[in-house]
Amino acid sequence: MRRLCLALALLATPAAAQDTDLELVLLADASGSITPDELMFQREGYAQAITDPEVLAAIGNTAYGEIAVTYVEWAANQAQVVDWTRIRGAEDAADFAGALLVQPRQAYGRNAIGAALLEGLRLMEENDIDGWRRVIDFSGDSANNWSGPRIEDARAMVLAEGVTINALPILRPDDPGRAQGGLEALYEERIIGGMGAFVETAHSRDRFAEAVKRKLILEISTSGLPATRRAALD
């Protein structure tokens, strides 16, 4: 009888609900090919995008009216530059942007993309946030993986946990091969995956912040769209 009562009580207890719309890991390249000036330029681009009125409107239009974001730089190691922050409006976004712009560089060395993807997953698994959707926003200027887990293995582990991986390849004008679309194709084939996954490319330094903004709007607004090879925005 006691077991029956316990079973009925458990059935009557509502399941724990998600407490935010999106858990978003911004995973930014800080490897040796990224100069200090480029590192800050990337941070400024993300800071500008997260405080943009259109991005804030997208956040406000989600089911929960908020998202949770963290900013991580990756190289041979990974460094969480800004801790998990719940963004509900302009004030939260400004706090996140301000924190992002004052932190020193903490990631150095050659690429370890597999390890970076797994760090993004770890940060989601170990936080105290329960998001309806979980996304890793990966950006970089190379698809090389010099140490740590293979990209394919890390990607499979991330996708197995229901996390979507989107990518922002940063094309360098001094590398004609990448400028021809090679890096985009590599990111499409080796990195992105999950529901609604896409690639949004930063074709030049001048367009980086705009590319980040469009990418954030898609990530915040997307829910259950079929996977696509490349973002439709031009």
GUKEMI-831216 format. One record per residue: residue in three letters; x, y, z of N, C-alpha, C in turn. Coordinates in steps of 0.05 Angstrom, whole numbers, padded with zeros to 5 digits, always signed. Layout:
residues N
alaXYZXYZXYZ...
end
This chain:
residues 234
met+00017-00024+00000+00000+00000+00000+00017+00025+00000arg+00038+00025+00016+00056+00048+00017+00069+00053-00010arg+00076+00031-00024+00088+00034-00050+00069+00046-00070leu+00044+00037-00068+00023+00048-00086+00019+00078-00081cys+00018+00086-00056+00015+00114-00050+00038+00131-00060leu+00063+00119-00057+00087+00133-00066+00086+00136-00096ala+00078+00115-00110+00076+00116-00139+00056+00137-00148leu+00033+00138-00135+00013+00158-00142+00022+00186-00137ala+00037+00189-00115+00048+00216-00108+00068+00225-00129leu+00085+00207-00138+00104+00214-00159+00091+00221-00185leu+00070+00207-00192+00055+00213-00216+00042+00240-00214ala+00034+00248-00190+00020+00273-00187+00039+00297-00186thr+00065+00291-00182+00085+00313-00180+00092+00323-00208pro+00089+00348-00214+00095+00358-00241+00125+00355-00247ala+00131+00349-00272+00159+00346-00281+00172+00373-00280ala+00198+00374-00274+00213+00399-00273+00213+00412-00301ala+00206+00437-00302+00204+00451-00328+00230+00466-00333gln+00236+00471-00359+00259+00487-00365+00255+00515-00355asp+00277+00528-00347+00274+00554-00335+00285+00577-00353thr+00293+00570-00377+00301+00591-00396+00298+00580-00424asp+00298+00597-00444+00292+00588-00471+00317+00575-00484leu+00341+00586-00479+00364+00577-00493+00389+00579-00475glu+00405+00558-00475+00432+00558-00464+00451+00561-00488leu+00466+00582-00489+00483+00588-00512+00512+00592-00503val+00529+00575-00513+00558+00577-00509+00571+00591-00533leu+00581+00615-00529+00596+00629-00551+00625+00620-00549leu+00633+00604-00569+00660+00591-00568+00677+00604-00589ala+00694+00623-00581+00709+00641-00599+00738+00633-00601asp+00749+00635-00625+00777+00628-00631+00796+00648-00618ala+00815+00636-00602+00837+00652-00590+00864+00638-00595ser+00865+00622-00616+00889+00607-00622+00911+00626-00633gly+00934+00614-00639+00958+00630-00646+00954+00647-00671ser+00935+00639-00689+00931+00655-00713+00915+00681-00707ile+00904+00683-00683+00888+00707-00675+00906+00726-00660thr+00911+00749-00671+00927+00770-00659+00912+00783-00636pro+00926+00797-00617+00911+00811-00596+00891+00830-00607asp+00897+00844-00629+00878+00862-00641+00853+00847-00651glu+00858+00824-00664+00835+00808-00674+00819+00796-00651leu+00832+00789-00630+00818+00779-00606+00798+00799-00596met+00807+00824-00593+00790+00845-00583+00769+00852-00603phe+00775+00851-00629+00756+00856-00649+00733+00836-00648gln+00739+00811-00643+00718+00791-00640+00701+00797-00616arg+00714+00803-00594+00698+00809-00569+00680+00833-00574glu+00691+00853-00587+00675+00877-00592+00651+00871-00610gly+00655+00853-00630+00634+00845-00647+00611+00831-00632tyr+00619+00813-00614+00599+00799-00597+00585+00818-00578ala+00601+00836-00566+00589+00856-00548+00569+00874-00562gln+00576+00882-00586+00558+00899-00602+00533+00884-00609ala+00536+00859-00617+00513+00843-00626+00494+00837-00603ile+00505+00829-00580+00487+00821-00558+00471+00844-00547thr+00480+00868-00551+00466+00892-00542+00449+00905-00563asp+00449+00894-00587+00434+00905-00610+00404+00903-00605pro+00389+00924-00611+00360+00923-00606+00345+00900-00619glu+00355+00892-00643+00342+00870-00657+00347+00843-00642val+00371+00840-00632+00377+00816-00616+00361+00816-00590leu+00359+00838-00577+00343+00840-00553+00314+00835-00558ala+00304+00844-00581+00276+00838-00589+00271+00809-00593ala+00291+00795-00605+00289+00766-00609+00288+00752-00583ile+00304+00761-00563+00304+00749-00537+00277+00753-00524gly+00267+00777-00526+00241+00783-00514+00218+00768-00526asn+00221+00759-00550+00200+00744-00564+00201+00714-00559thr+00221+00704-00544+00223+00676-00538+00201+00668-00518ala+00196+00642-00516+00175+00633-00498+00180+00641-00469tyr+00206+00643-00461+00212+00650-00433+00221+00679-00430gly+00225+00693-00452+00233+00721-00450+00262+00725-00441glu+00278+00704-00442+00306+00706-00433+00322+00683-00445ile+00349+00687-00446+00367+00666-00453+00390+00666-00433ala+00406+00645-00432+00430+00644-00416+00454+00641-00434val+00475+00658-00430+00498+00659-00448+00523+00658-00432thr+00544+00645-00443+00571+00647-00433+00590+00650-00456tyr+00612+00664-00452+00632+00669-00473+00658+00654-00466val+00667+00637-00484+00691+00620-00480+00710+00624-00503glu+00736+00628-00497+00756+00629-00518+00772+00603-00518trp+00778+00593-00541+00791+00567-00544+00817+00570-00560ala+00836+00553-00553+00861+00550-00568+00871+00522-00560ala+00896+00519-00550+00905+00493-00539+00890+00488-00513asn+00882+00509-00499+00866+00507-00475+00840+00523-00480gln+00822+00522-00461+00797+00538-00463+00794+00555-00438ala+00784+00579-00441+00780+00597-00419+00752+00610-00420gln+00738+00607-00398+00711+00619-00396+00715+00649-00389val+00713+00665-00409+00718+00694-00406+00695+00708-00390val+00670+00701-00396+00647+00712-00382+00630+00688-00373asp+00624+00687-00347+00608+00665-00336+00580+00666-00347trp+00565+00645-00341+00537+00644-00350+00522+00668-00340thr+00508+00681-00359+00492+00705-00353+00465+00702-00365arg+00445+00707-00348+00417+00707-00359+00412+00735-00370ile+00403+00735-00395+00398+00761-00409+00368+00763-00414arg+00356+00782-00401+00327+00787-00403+00321+00814-00417gly+00342+00831-00418+00337+00857-00430+00363+00872-00433ala+00361+00898-00439+00384+00915-00446+00404+00916-00423glu+00395+00918-00398+00414+00920-00376+00431+00895-00373asp+00418+00872-00374+00434+00847-00373+00454+00845-00396ala+00445+00852-00420+00462+00850-00443+00486+00869-00440ala+00481+00893-00430+00503+00912-00426+00523+00902-00405asp+00513+00890-00384+00531+00878-00364+00549+00856-00376phe+00537+00839-00392+00552+00818-00406+00573+00830-00424ala+00565+00849-00441+00584+00862-00459+00606+00876-00444gly+00600+00890-00423+00621+00903-00408+00641+00884-00396ala+00631+00862-00385+00649+00842-00374+00667+00829-00395leu+00656+00826-00419+00671+00814-00441+00695+00831-00449leu+00692+00857-00449+00712+00875-00460+00735+00880-00441val+00733+00873-00416+00754+00880-00397+00772+00856-00388gln+00765+00832-00396+00780+00809-00387+00806+00805-00403pro+00828+00796-00390+00853+00792-00405+00851+00766-00421arg+00869+00763-00440+00870+00738-00456+00879+00715-00438gln+00866+00692-00440+00872+00670-00423+00877+00644-00439ala+00871+00644-00465+00874+00620-00482+00897+00625-00501tyr+00914+00605-00504+00938+00608-00521+00944+00581-00535gly+00960+00583-00556+00970+00559-00569+00955+00552-00595arg+00960+00527-00604+00948+00518-00629+00920+00507-00624asn+00907+00501-00646+00879+00492-00645+00875+00465-00631ala+00854+00464-00615+00844+00439-00603+00814+00441-00605ile+00803+00438-00629+00775+00443-00633+00758+00422-00619gly+00767+00396-00620+00751+00376-00606+00749+00381-00577ala+00771+00389-00564+00770+00396-00536+00752+00420-00530ala+00752+00439-00549+00735+00463-00545+00706+00455-00546leu+00698+00438-00564+00670+00430-00566+00662+00415-00540leu+00679+00398-00530+00673+00384-00505+00672+00402-00481glu+00688+00424-00482+00686+00443-00460+00659+00457-00461gly+00650+00464-00485+00623+00476-00487+00602+00458-00475leu+00603+00432-00481+00584+00413-00471+00586+00411-00440arg+00611+00410-00430+00615+00408-00401+00602+00432-00386leu+00606+00456-00397+00595+00480-00385+00564+00479-00384met+00552+00466-00404+00523+00463-00403+00514+00442-00383glu+00529+00420-00382+00521+00398-00365+00525+00406-00335glu+00544+00423-00329+00551+00428-00301+00539+00454-00290asn+00525+00470-00307+00513+00494-00296+00487+00487-00281asp+00474+00508-00270+00449+00503-00255+00426+00514-00271ile+00428+00514-00297+00408+00525-00316+00396+00502-00331asp+00370+00504-00336+00356+00483-00351+00343+00497-00375gly+00357+00496-00398+00347+00509-00422+00330+00491-00439trp+00310+00503-00452+00293+00488-00471+00309+00479-00494arg+00328+00496-00503+00347+00489-00525+00375+00494-00516arg+00394+00480-00527+00422+00483-00521+00438+00485-00546val+00455+00506-00549+00469+00511-00573+00498+00519-00567ile+00517+00508-00583+00544+00517-00583+00549+00533-00608asp+00557+00558-00605+00563+00577-00626+00593+00578-00630phe+00603+00562-00649+00632+00559-00653+00642+00578-00675ser+00663+00593-00669+00675+00610-00690+00705+00605-00691gly+00716+00608-00715+00745+00604-00719+00754+00610-00747asp+00780+00610-00751+00791+00616-00777+00806+00592-00789ser+00802+00568-00777+00816+00544-00786+00800+00520-00777ala+00805+00497-00791+00792+00472-00783+00813+00452-00774asn+00837+00461-00768+00858+00444-00759+00854+00436-00730asn+00863+00412-00722+00860+00402-00695+00886+00389-00686trp+00903+00404-00672+00930+00395-00667+00933+00378-00642ser+00914+00379-00624+00916+00363-00599+00888+00357-00588gly+00887+00339-00569+00862+00332-00556+00845+00313-00573pro+00820+00310-00565+00802+00292-00580+00798+00300-00609arg+00792+00280-00625+00786+00285-00653+00760+00301-00655ile+00758+00319-00675+00734+00334-00679+00710+00316-00682glu+00713+00295-00698+00691+00277-00704+00680+00264-00678asp+00698+00256-00661+00690+00243-00636+00676+00263-00617ala+00688+00286-00614+00676+00307-00597+00649+00316-00607arg+00647+00320-00633+00622+00329-00645+00600+00308-00640ala+00607+00282-00643+00587+00261-00639+00577+00261-00610met+00596+00266-00591+00588+00266-00563+00569+00290-00557val+00575+00313-00568+00559+00337-00564+00531+00332-00576leu+00529+00322-00600+00504+00318-00613+00487+00297-00599ala+00501+00277-00588+00486+00256-00573+00471+00266-00549glu+00480+00289-00539+00467+00302-00516+00445+00322-00524gly+00438+00322-00550+00417+00340-00559+00425+00368-00563val+00451+00374-00564+00461+00401-00567+00466+00407-00597thr+00457+00430-00606+00462+00438-00634+00488+00454-00635ile+00504+00449-00656+00529+00464-00661+00525+00480-00686asn+00527+00506-00684+00528+00524-00707+00557+00535-00710ala+00563+00546-00733+00591+00555-00737+00592+00581-00752leu+00612+00596-00745+00618+00621-00758+00647+00621-00767pro+00652+00612-00792+00680+00613-00803+00688+00642-00808ile+00712+00649-00800+00723+00676-00804+00742+00674-00827leu+00735+00684-00850+00752+00683-00874+00773+00705-00873arg+00798+00697-00878+00820+00716-00878+00827+00724-00906pro+00829+00750-00912+00835+00758-00939+00862+00750-00949asp+00881+00743-00931+00908+00735-00939+00909+00705-00945asp+00887+00691-00945+00886+00663-00951+00866+00658-00973pro+00875+00658-00998+00856+00656-01021+00840+00630-01020gly+00852+00608-01010+00838+00583-01009+00814+00584-00991arg+00817+00596-00968+00794+00599-00950+00774+00619-00961ala+00784+00640-00973+00766+00660-00984+00748+00649-01006gln+00757+00627-01019+00741+00614-01040+00719+00597-01029gly+00717+00595-01003+00695+00579-00991+00704+00553-00979gly+00730+00547-00979+00739+00522-00968+00733+00519-00939leu+00737+00539-00923+00733+00537-00894+00703+00534-00888glu+00686+00547-00904+00657+00544-00900+00650+00514-00904ala+00660+00502-00925+00654+00474-00931+00664+00456-00909leu+00688+00461-00898+00698+00445-00877+00681+00447-00852tyr+00672+00471-00845+00655+00474-00822+00629+00461-00826glu+00618+00462-00850+00593+00449-00856+00595+00418-00852glu+00618+00408-00862+00621+00378-00862+00630+00367-00835arg+00647+00383-00820+00660+00371-00797+00650+00382-00770ile+00637+00405-00769+00632+00417-00744+00602+00420-00738ile+00587+00432-00756+00559+00437-00749+00543+00411-00747gly+00521+00412-00732+00503+00389-00730+00481+00394-00710gly+00460+00378-00711+00438+00381-00693+00415+00396-00707met+00393+00398-00693+00369+00410-00703+00373+00439-00711gly+00368+00446-00737+00370+00473-00746+00398+00483-00749ala+00418+00466-00750+00446+00475-00751+00452+00490-00776phe+00469+00510-00774+00476+00526-00798+00504+00539-00796val+00513+00548-00818+00538+00564-00820+00531+00592-00828glu+00541+00611-00814+00539+00640-00821+00568+00650-00823thr+00575+00660-00846+00603+00667-00851+00609+00697-00848ala+00632+00702-00835+00642+00730-00833+00662+00733-00856his+00653+00746-00877+00670+00748-00901+00692+00769-00899ser+00689+00788-00881+00710+00808-00878+00708+00820-00850arg+00729+00834-00842+00730+00846-00815+00707+00866-00812asp+00701+00881-00834+00680+00901-00833+00652+00889-00827arg+00649+00864-00836+00622+00851-00834+00620+00832-00810phe+00641+00830-00794+00641+00811-00773+00618+00815-00753ala+00615+00839-00743+00595+00845-00723+00567+00839-00734glu+00563+00846-00760+00537+00841-00772+00531+00811-00775ala+00552+00796-00782+00549+00767-00784+00542+00755-00756val+00556+00764-00735+00550+00755-00708+00521+00761-00701lys+00513+00785-00707+00485+00794-00701+00465+00776-00714arg+00468+00771-00740+00449+00754-00755+00450+00725-00743lys+00473+00716-00736+00476+00689-00725+00461+00687-00698leu+00464+00707-00681+00451+00706-00656+00420+00707-00659ile+00411+00723-00677+00382+00725-00682+00371+00698-00691leu+00385+00685-00709+00376+00658-00718+00377+00638-00695glu+00398+00639-00679+00400+00620-00657+00379+00624-00635ile+00373+00649-00630+00353+00656-00610+00325+00650-00620ser+00320+00654-00645+00293+00651-00656+00286+00623-00666thr+00307+00607-00672+00302+00581-00684+00293+00561-00664ser+00272+00546-00670+00263+00524-00653+00252+00502-00671gly+00268+00481-00674+00258+00458-00688+00258+00460-00718leu+00274+00478-00730+00275+00479-00759+00293+00456-00769pro+00288+00447-00794+00305+00427-00805+00333+00437-00808ala+00353+00419-00806+00381+00427-00809+00386+00438-00836thr+00402+00459-00838+00408+00472-00863+00438+00475-00866arg+00448+00475-00890+00477+00475-00894+00488+00503-00889arg+00473+00523-00895+00484+00550-00893+00462+00570-00887ala+00467+00590-00871+00447+00609-00864+00436+00623-00889ala+00410+00628-00890+00398+00639-00915+00403+00669-00917leu+00411+00682-00895+00415+00711-00896+00440+00717-00912asp+00439+00738-00927+00462+00745-00945+00476+00769-00934
end
